[in-house]
Amino acid sequence: MPWQCAVMSDYPVIETRYAGELDPSTLELAVRATLQLAERSRIQRFLADCTELLGGHSILTLFDIANTLSQIPGVTTMREAVLLPKAASAADDVRFWETVCLNRGVHVRIFNDRTDALGWLNA
């Protein structure tokens, strides 16, 4: 599976790990599963580990997902830290994701370091 999500054992954070190429429907499925886990666990902090992500989806897909997220009640209290991919093209997509989310009131920040990301999420 190119993605997996779980509640972290040492932080009240939902971590979703992405790897390889994710086509649009797979990415949308991963986001839905992450949000369902958030609803069940009542956690509003997210760590997206994209270090192994290669791409496979379009910026249009990211734009649509960000628009959908912005419609969720209480989205302004959520935070997502995103670990930057090693692949340059995927990193550009993550930077686009951060910008489009911030423009819609969704708190997203990119990090290179996991410790810094978790610190921001738990501040």
Buried (B, 14 or more C-beta within 10 A) or exposed (E): EBBBBEBBEEBEBBBBBBBEBBBBEBBBEBBEBBBEBBEEEEBBBBBBBBBBBBBBBEEEBBBBBBEBBBEEEEBEEBBBBBBBBEBEEBBEBBEBBBBBBEEBEBBBBBBEEBEEBBEBBEE
